[in-house]
Amino acid sequence: MSDERNGDGDAAASAARKKKVEQLEALGRAGGVYIPPFKLARLQKQIEDKTSPEYQRQAWEALRKSINGLVNKANVSNVRALVEDLFRENLVRGRGIFTRALLRAQLASPGFTHIYAGLLSVVNSKLPEIGQLLLHRLVLQFRRAYKKNDKITSVAACKFIAHMVNQRIVSEILALQVATLLLDKPTEDSVEVAVQFVQECGQVLNEVCGEGLRAISDRLRSILQEGEVNQRTQYVIEEYFKNYRTKVEGKPTPFVDFPGVLEELDLVEEDDRITHELDLVEDTLDSQAMLNIFKEVSPAQYAAEEQKWSELSKELLGESSDSSSGGSSSSSDSEDSDFEEQKRQEQLEQQKIRDETEQDLVNLKRTVYLVFQSSAQFEEALTKLMKLNVKDGQEIEICTLLIDACAMERTFQTYFPLMAERLCKVQQKYAELFVKCMRDQYATVHRLETSKLRNTAKFFSHLMYTDAIPWSCLEFIQLTEQMTNSSSRIFIKVLFQDLSENMGIKKLNARLQEEPLQPFLIGLFPTDHPKNIRFAINFFTSIGLGGLTDRLRLVLQMQTEQMKQQAALEFKKAQEASSSSSSSSDSDSDSDSSSSSGSSSSSGSDSSSSSSGSSSGSSDSGSSSGGSSDSS
């Protein structure tokens, strides 16, 4: 009875064990059970549905094995071939596997770090999300190692970061942050790791950010002088400065023994590089650990992803979509592929993303400012500027940055105007842009402090006396009491005083007397009104440049004489008018008196005639009376 019971128990246990083994075999190698290759091939043949979860798991395992094998085979001579093999694998689905394989291989073999960085630079130029994922994981790995004081992992992570900076996968800001963190509270291990890290990326840092490299070297020098570390670490720092001061053919070339990028690993063109901006203390970093684990998806989604990667892989490898042997079929296929390519381009143009955050502009300003600060001579800075990929319309930003950087200096430095002068003489559009900037600066000059105002005026003075910009730029200056304020008058004063110092008063005066310039100097030397002329003369005389106003003085003298003559003429006319009016009044009075005397004489004659008449009448009456008496 007990034997039967034991037999039944053994049979049930063996059946359960067999069932478990079958389940594990169905899971594949991820289940933890070794499956011989012949048995695995038989299992794959049994799967007819190419989108089932079992097939997805087997494809995942095959992808993992392939990617790990390709990464482990990488060396300097076969990187180009490995890149093509990698692009035939589904790197979108296996991006977690690829980044984990790179990190593990680099940690196991730090001597091959430059090879892995070169391999990643090619993949990052085509699939930048993979480069960003590896950066996030690498920074998080360095943080954990730094907190745990894990020197081996820290050295490996710093070396990988350094070579990623060399390949321009990540900006130099991350390298400066790592070096600053390691040297903030120096210990023997942190200083040693920092020295190794800076040596690996020192050549590239010297090119793109010389000021940052000098700051790190100054910090190491202070640590060495203050004796904060032991004797062995001091020897390490001294060896660093020995490499930092190396020269080639008499020219300082730091870190000759630590080349940034080998010629065989420089696989990406400068325009195709994609550089990520990453902060060491950023809280949003995500390792996306779930990408390392298999996750089944719906059959429709799996088929769509496979089709999408197939098209992307052919595009990356430059292969045609479908190739056939027949002549007519090949021509039709090529036409179809051209049509599909045209359609894809149209879709890409329609889906073009507009960056409203102006991140490209911010990156350009940062790069240009770093070029200014990292260059010892203006020729070096100009060479770096000409190599930048400046888009059309962004040249005005370079002009503005040059003016602002010059204005921010405590004293005037010819470094920036010399660079601006060379830019104007190399490309004419920069001269036009600087004229526009001068007009804008003059319009807002009241916002500047006195030191910035002086530096800005001397900046444009340099461009003028070197003929980098035309002197017609003075046409917007109106030198009158109403059109100027204290700031604008200081700007004009510093501008012309600097011109006089560099050209001489005679040469400056001769230049201002040239006939082609006269239409543009009407506002600066006004001749419209004596008040404005006197203001301009007094202004230039007060700043010690009265010799520039000889022509204005003649104009003022002529206008004064004309005004005197006009006033005398007007006074004469007024006198003539007053005399004519007085004579007319006198004649009127004479005529009135003569008329009154005539009337009085006529009245007298009338009275005398009347009296004589009356007397004759009386005589007549007397004679008549006498006759009557006689007759009686």
C-alpha positions in Angstrom: 0.0 0.0 0.0 2.7 2.4 1.0 4.7 1.3 -2.1 1.8 2.1 -4.4 1.4 5.4 -2.7 5.1 6.1 -3.1 4.9 5.1 -6.8 2.0 7.4 -7.4 3.9 10.2 -5.7 7.0 9.6 -7.8 4.9 9.6 -11.0 3.2 12.8 -10.0 6.5 14.4 -9.1 8.1 13.3 -12.4 5.1 14.6 -14.4 5.3 17.9 -12.6 9.1 18.1 -13.2 8.6 17.3 -16.8 5.9 20.0 -17.2 8.2 22.5 -15.5 11.1 21.6 -17.8 8.8 22.1 -20.8 7.8 25.5 -19.5 11.4 26.5 -19.0 12.3 25.2 -22.5 9.5 27.3 -23.9 10.9 30.3 -22.1 14.3 29.8 -23.7 17.7 30.6 -22.1 16.1 33.3 -20.0 14.5 30.6 -18.0 17.9 29.5 -16.6 18.0 26.1 -18.2 20.5 25.2 -20.9 19.0 24.1 -24.1 21.3 22.3 -26.7 21.4 24.1 -30.0 19.8 21.2 -31.9 16.9 21.2 -29.5 16.6 25.0 -29.7 16.5 24.8 -33.5 13.8 22.2 -33.3 11.8 24.4 -31.0 12.1 27.3 -33.4 10.9 25.2 -36.3 7.8 24.2 -34.3 6.8 27.9 -33.9 4.8 28.8 -37.0 3.5 32.2 -35.9 6.4 34.7 -36.2 4.6 37.2 -33.9 3.8 34.9 -31.0 5.2 35.6 -27.5 7.5 32.5 -27.8 9.0 33.7 -31.1 9.4 37.2 -29.6 11.4 35.8 -26.7 13.6 33.7 -29.0 14.2 36.7 -31.2 15.1 38.8 -28.1 17.7 36.2 -27.0 19.2 36.0 -30.4 19.4 39.8 -30.5 21.1 39.9 -27.1 23.7 37.3 -28.1 24.4 39.1 -31.4 24.8 42.5 -29.9 27.1 41.2 -27.1 29.2 39.3 -29.6 29.6 42.3 -31.8 30.6 44.6 -28.9 33.1 42.1 -27.6 34.7 41.8 -31.0 35.3 45.5 -31.4 38.9 46.8 -32.1 40.5 49.6 -34.0 40.7 47.8 -37.4 37.1 46.4 -37.6 35.0 49.2 -36.2 33.6 50.2 -39.6 32.5 46.7 -40.4 31.0 46.2 -36.9 28.9 49.4 -37.4 27.3 47.9 -40.5 26.6 44.6 -38.6 25.1 46.6 -35.7 22.7 48.5 -38.0 21.4 45.2 -39.3 20.3 44.3 -35.7 17.2 46.0 -34.2 18.9 48.6 -32.1 15.7 50.4 -31.3 14.3 47.4 -29.5 17.7 46.4 -28.2 19.0 49.8 -27.2 19.0 48.7 -23.5 21.0 45.6 -24.4 23.5 47.6 -26.5 24.1 50.3 -23.8 24.5 47.6 -21.1 26.9 45.6 -23.3 29.0 48.7 -23.9 29.2 49.7 -20.2 30.1 46.1 -19.1 32.7 45.7 -21.8 34.3 49.1 -21.0 34.3 48.3 -17.3 36.0 45.0 -18.0 38.5 46.4 -20.5 39.2 50.1 -19.8 42.0 50.0 -22.4 39.4 49.7 -25.2 37.5 52.7 -24.0 38.4 54.8 -27.0 37.2 52.0 -29.4 33.8 51.8 -27.6 33.5 55.6 -27.7 34.2 55.6 -31.5 31.6 52.9 -32.0 29.1 54.9 -30.0 29.8 58.1 -31.9 28.7 56.5 -35.2 25.5 55.0 -33.6 24.8 58.3 -31.8 25.0 60.3 -35.1 22.2 58.1 -36.5 20.2 57.2 -33.4 20.9 59.9 -30.8 18.4 58.4 -28.3 20.9 55.5 -27.8 23.7 57.9 -27.0 21.5 59.8 -24.6 20.5 56.6 -22.8 24.1 55.5 -22.4 25.1 58.9 -21.0 22.3 58.8 -18.4 23.4 55.3 -17.3 27.1 56.3 -17.3 26.5 59.4 -15.2 24.3 57.5 -12.7 27.0 54.8 -12.5 29.7 57.5 -11.7 27.4 59.0 -9.0 27.0 55.6 -7.3 30.7 54.8 -7.5 31.6 58.3 -6.1 29.3 57.9 -3.2 30.5 54.4 -2.4 34.2 55.4 -2.8 34.6 52.8 -5.5 37.8 53.8 -7.2 37.9 51.2 -9.9 34.4 51.9 -11.2 35.0 55.7 -10.8 38.2 55.5 -12.9 36.4 53.5 -15.6 33.4 55.8 -15.7 35.5 58.9 -15.9 37.6 57.5 -18.7 34.5 56.7 -20.7 33.1 60.2 -20.1 36.5 61.7 -21.2 36.5 59.8 -24.5 32.8 60.7 -25.1 33.9 64.3 -24.7 36.7 63.7 -27.2 34.2 62.3 -29.7 31.9 65.3 -29.1 29.0 63.0 -27.9 28.6 65.1 -24.8 29.6 68.7 -24.2 32.7 69.8 -22.3 30.5 71.2 -19.5 30.1 67.7 -18.1 33.9 67.1 -18.1 34.4 70.4 -16.2 31.7 69.5 -13.7 33.3 66.0 -13.0 36.8 67.6 -12.5 35.4 70.2 -10.2 33.5 67.6 -8.1 36.6 65.5 -7.8 38.8 68.4 -6.7 36.3 70.2 -4.5 37.3 68.2 -1.4 40.6 66.6 -2.5 41.7 63.2 -1.2 44.4 61.0 -2.5 42.0 58.9 -4.6 39.9 61.8 -5.9 43.0 63.7 -7.0 44.4 60.7 -8.8 41.1 60.0 -10.6 40.8 63.7 -11.6 44.4 63.7 -13.0 43.7 60.6 -15.1 40.4 62.0 -16.2 41.8 65.4 -17.3 44.7 63.8 -19.1 42.4 61.7 -21.2 40.4 64.7 -22.5 43.0 67.4 -22.0 43.7 68.0 -25.7 40.0 68.5 -26.6 39.5 70.7 -23.5 42.4 72.9 -24.5 40.9 73.4 -27.9 37.3 74.1 -26.9 37.6 75.4 -23.4 41.1 76.6 -22.6 40.0 78.7 -19.6 38.3 75.7 -18.0 41.5 73.6 -18.4 43.6 76.4 -16.9 41.2 76.7 -13.9 41.6 73.0 -13.3 45.4 73.2 -13.5 45.4 76.2 -11.1 43.3 74.1 -8.6 45.8 71.2 -8.9 48.7 73.6 -8.4 47.1 75.0 -5.2 46.6 71.4 -3.9 50.3 70.7 -4.6 51.6 73.9 -3.0 49.4 73.6 0.1 50.5 70.0 0.6 46.9 68.6 1.1 47.8 65.2 -0.2 50.6 62.6 0.4 53.9 62.3 -1.4 52.7 59.8 -3.9 49.8 61.9 -5.1 52.1 65.0 -5.3 54.2 63.0 -7.8 51.1 62.2 -9.8 50.3 66.0 -9.9 53.8 66.8 -11.0 53.6 64.3 -13.8 50.3 65.9 -14.8 52.1 69.3 -15.2 54.9 67.7 -17.1 52.4 66.5 -19.6 50.5 69.8 -19.5 53.7 71.8 -20.5 54.8 69.6 -23.4 55.8 71.3 -26.6 55.9 70.2 -30.3 58.3 72.2 -32.5 58.5 74.9 -29.9 54.7 75.4 -29.8 52.8 74.5 -26.6 50.9 71.3 -27.1 49.4 69.9 -23.9 49.0 66.2 -23.4 50.8 65.0 -26.6 51.0 61.4 -25.1 47.2 61.4 -24.7 45.6 62.0 -28.1 42.0 62.9 -28.1 40.7 60.9 -31.1 42.8 58.5 -33.2 42.6 58.9 -36.9 41.2 55.4 -37.4 38.4 56.2 -34.9 37.4 59.6 -36.4 34.5 58.1 -38.2 31.9 60.9 -38.1 31.9 64.2 -40.0 31.9 67.4 -38.0 28.5 68.4 -39.4 26.9 65.0 -38.6 28.0 65.0 -34.9 25.2 65.3 -32.3 26.4 66.6 -29.0 24.2 66.2 -25.9 24.0 68.7 -23.1 24.0 67.0 -19.8 24.2 68.2 -16.2 26.1 66.1 -13.6 23.7 66.9 -10.8 20.5 66.7 -12.9 17.6 65.0 -11.1 15.8 63.9 -14.2 18.3 61.2 -15.3 16.7 57.9 -15.9 18.5 54.6 -16.6 15.4 53.0 -18.1 16.3 49.6 -16.6 13.2 48.0 -18.0 14.8 48.1 -21.5 17.2 45.4 -20.4 14.3 42.9 -19.8 12.2 41.2 -22.4 8.7 42.5 -22.7 6.2 40.9 -25.1 3.9 43.1 -27.2 0.9 42.5 -29.2 1.4 40.7 -32.6 0.3 43.7 -34.6 2.6 46.0 -32.7 5.5 43.6 -33.1 5.0 43.2 -36.8 4.7 47.0 -37.2 7.9 47.6 -35.3 9.8 45.0 -37.3 8.7 46.6 -40.6 9.6 50.0 -39.3 13.1 48.9 -38.3 13.6 47.1 -41.6 13.0 50.3 -43.5 15.2 52.3 -41.1 18.0 49.7 -41.3 18.0 49.8 -45.1 18.1 53.6 -45.0 21.0 53.6 -42.6 22.9 51.1 -44.7 22.1 52.8 -48.0 20.4 49.7 -49.4 17.5 49.8 -51.8 14.1 48.7 -50.6 13.5 45.9 -53.0 15.9 44.6 -55.7 14.9 42.3 -58.6 16.8 40.8 -61.5 14.4 41.6 -64.4 14.9 44.7 -66.4 11.3 46.0 -66.4 10.7 44.9 -62.8 13.9 46.6 -61.7 13.0 49.8 -63.4 9.5 49.7 -61.9 10.9 48.9 -58.5 13.4 51.8 -58.8 10.5 54.2 -59.8 8.5 52.9 -56.9 11.4 53.4 -54.5 11.9 56.9 -55.8 8.3 57.7 -55.4 8.4 56.3 -51.8 11.5 58.2 -51.1 9.9 61.4 -52.4 6.8 60.7 -50.4 8.9 60.1 -47.3 10.7 63.4 -47.8 7.4 65.2 -48.1 6.2 63.7 -44.9 9.4 64.6 -43.1 9.1 68.2 -44.4 5.5 68.3 -43.2 6.5 66.9 -39.8 9.4 69.4 -39.4 9.5 70.4 -35.8 9.9 74.1 -34.9 11.9 74.7 -31.8 10.2 77.6 -30.0 12.6 77.4 -27.1 15.5 78.6 -29.3 17.8 76.0 -27.8 20.0 76.1 -31.0 20.5 79.8 -30.4 21.4 79.3 -26.8 23.9 76.6 -27.7 25.4 78.9 -30.4 25.8 81.7 -27.9 27.4 79.3 -25.4 29.8 78.0 -28.0 30.8 81.4 -29.2 31.4 82.7 -25.7 33.5 79.7 -24.9 35.5 80.4 -28.1 36.1 83.9 -26.9 37.3 82.8 -23.5 39.4 79.8 -24.6 41.5 81.6 -27.2 44.7 83.3 -26.5 44.9 85.4 -29.7 42.1 86.8 -31.8 43.4 84.9 -34.9 42.8 81.6 -33.0 39.3 82.7 -32.0 38.5 83.8 -35.5 39.6 80.5 -36.9 37.3 78.7 -34.5 34.5 81.0 -35.3 34.8 80.4 -39.0 34.6 76.6 -38.4 31.3 76.9 -36.6 28.1 75.9 -38.4 26.5 79.3 -38.2 23.1 79.4 -40.0 21.9 82.3 -42.1 20.4 85.0 -39.9 22.5 84.0 -36.8 25.5 86.2 -37.7 23.9 89.1 -35.9 24.2 87.1 -32.7 28.0 86.9 -33.1 28.2 90.7 -33.6 26.1 91.3 -30.5 28.2 88.9 -28.4 31.4 90.6 -29.5 30.0 94.0 -28.5 28.6 92.8 -25.2 31.9 90.9 -24.4 33.9 94.1 -25.1 31.6 96.2 -23.0 31.8 93.8 -20.0 35.6 94.3 -19.7 36.8 96.6 -16.9 39.1 98.3 -19.4 39.1 98.4 -23.1 40.7 95.4 -24.8 41.6 95.4 -28.5 41.0 91.6 -28.6 37.3 91.9 -29.5 37.5 94.8 -32.0 40.4 93.1 -33.8 38.2 90.1 -34.2 35.3 92.2 -35.4 37.6 94.0 -37.9 38.8 90.8 -39.4 35.2 89.5 -39.7 34.1 92.6 -41.5 37.0 92.4 -44.0 36.4 88.7 -44.6 32.7 88.9 -45.1 30.9 92.1 -46.1 27.7 91.2 -44.4 29.3 91.5 -41.0 30.2 95.2 -41.8 26.5 95.8 -42.5 25.5 94.0 -39.4 27.9 96.1 -37.2 26.6 99.3 -38.7 23.1 98.1 -37.7 24.4 97.2 -34.2 26.0 100.7 -33.9 22.7 102.3 -34.7 20.9 100.1 -32.1 23.5 100.8 -29.5 23.3 104.5 -30.0 19.5 104.4 -29.6 19.8 102.6 -26.3 23.0 104.1 -25.0 21.2 105.7 -22.0 20.9 102.1 -20.6 24.6 101.5 -20.4 26.9 102.3 -17.5 29.8 104.7 -18.1 32.5 102.1 -18.4 30.4 100.0 -20.8 29.6 103.1 -22.8 33.2 104.0 -23.2 34.2 100.5 -24.2 31.4 100.3 -26.8 32.3 103.7 -28.3 36.0 102.7 -28.6 34.9 99.4 -30.1 33.1 101.2 -33.0 35.9 103.8 -33.2 38.4 101.0 -33.9 36.1 99.7 -36.7 35.9 103.2 -38.2 39.5 104.2 -38.3 40.5 100.8 -39.7 37.8 101.2 -42.4 36.2 97.9 -41.4 32.8 99.7 -41.5 31.9 102.7 -43.7 31.9 106.2 -42.2 28.4 106.7 -43.4 27.3 105.0 -40.2 27.4 108.5 -38.6 24.3 109.6 -40.5 22.0 108.7 -37.6 23.7 111.1 -35.1 21.9 114.4 -34.7 24.1 116.7 -32.6 21.6 119.2 -31.3 20.5 120.1 -27.8 17.0 118.6 -28.4 18.1 115.3 -30.0 20.9 114.4 -27.6 21.2 113.5 -23.9 24.1 113.2 -21.6 24.8 109.5 -22.5 24.7 110.1 -26.2 27.0 113.1 -25.9 29.5 111.0 -23.9 29.3 108.4 -26.6 30.1 110.9 -29.3 32.9 112.5 -27.2 34.6 109.1 -26.6 34.1 108.1 -30.2 35.8 111.2 -31.7 38.5 111.5 -29.1 39.6 107.9 -29.8 39.4 108.6 -33.5 41.6 111.7 -33.0 44.1 109.7 -30.9 44.5 107.0 -33.5 44.3 109.0 -36.7 45.5 112.5 -35.7 43.4 115.6 -35.8 44.6 116.7 -39.2 43.9 113.3 -40.8 40.5 113.1 -39.1 39.6 116.6 -40.2 40.6 115.8 -43.8 38.5 112.6 -43.7 35.5 114.5 -42.4 35.9 117.1 -45.2 35.6 114.5 -48.0 32.8 115.4 -50.3 31.2 111.9 -50.5 30.7 111.9 -46.7 29.0 115.3 -46.5 25.4 114.0 -47.0 26.0 111.7 -44.0 27.4 114.4 -41.7 24.5 116.8 -41.9 23.2 115.7 -38.5 26.7 115.7 -36.9 27.7 119.1 -38.2 24.3 120.9 -38.5 24.0 124.1 -40.7 20.3 124.6 -40.5 20.1 127.1 -37.7 22.7 129.3 -35.9 21.6 127.9 -32.5 22.4 124.3 -33.6 25.7 125.5 -35.2 26.8 127.2 -32.0 25.9 124.0 -30.0 28.0 121.8 -32.2 30.9 124.2 -32.2 30.8 124.5 -28.4 30.5 120.7 -28.0 33.6 119.9 -30.1 35.6 122.8 -28.6 34.8 121.6 -25.1 36.1 118.1 -25.8 39.3 119.5 -27.3 38.5 119.0 -31.0 37.7 122.5 -32.0 39.7 122.1 -35.1 36.9 120.0 -36.6 34.6 123.0 -36.5 36.4 125.4 -38.8 33.9 124.9 -41.6 31.1 125.4 -39.1 32.6 128.7 -37.9 32.7 130.0 -41.4 29.1 128.9 -42.0 28.1 130.6 -38.7 30.0 133.8 -39.7 28.3 133.9 -43.1 24.9 133.3 -41.6 25.6 136.0 -39.0 26.6 138.5 -41.7 23.6 137.6 -43.8 21.3 138.0 -40.8 22.9 141.4 -40.1 22.4 142.5 -43.7 18.9 141.3 -43.6 18.2 143.1 -40.4 19.8 146.3 -41.8 17.7 145.9 -44.9 14.6 145.4 -42.9 15.4 148.4 -40.7 16.0 150.5 -43.8 12.7 149.4 -45.2 11.0 150.2 -41.9 12.6 153.7 -41.9 11.5 154.3 -45.5 8.0 153.1 -44.7 7.8 155.4 -41.7 9.2 158.5 -43.6 6.8 157.9 -46.5 3.9 157.7 -44.0 5.0 161.0 -42.3 5.3 162.9 -45.6 1.9 161.7 -46.7 0.5 163.0 -43.4 2.2 166.4 -43.9 0.7 166.8 -47.4 -2.7 165.9 -46.1 -2.4 168.6 -43.5 -1.3 171.3 -46.1 -4.2 170.5 -48.4 -6.6 170.8 -45.5 -5.3 174.3 -44.6 -5.4 175.6 -48.2 -9.0 174.6 -48.5 -10.0 176.3 -45.3 -8.4 179.7 -46.5 -10.1 179.6 -49.8 -13.5 179.2 -48.2 -12.9 182.2 -46.0 -11.8 184.5 -48.9 -14.9 183.5 -50.9 -17.1 184.3 -48.0 -15.4 187.8 -47.7 -15.9 188.7 -51.3 -19.5 187.6 -51.1 -20.0 189.9 -48.1 -18.3 192.8 -49.9 -20.3 192.4 -53.0 -23.4 192.3 -51.0 -22.4 195.4 -49.2 -21.6 197.1 -52.4 -24.9 196.1 -53.8 -26.7 197.4 -50.9 -24.9 200.7 -51.2 -25.6 201.0 -54.8 -29.2 200.2 -54.1 -29.3 203.0 -51.6 -27.7 205.4 -54.0 -30.2 204.4 -56.6 -33.0 205.0 -54.2 -31.4 208.3 -53.2 -31.2 209.3 -56.8 -34.7 208.3 -57.3 -35.9 210.2 -54.3 -33.9 213.2 -55.5 -35.6 213.0 -58.8 -38.9 213.0 -57.3 -38.1 216.0 -55.2 -37.0 217.8 -58.3 -40.0 216.9 -60.1 -42.1 218.3 -57.4 
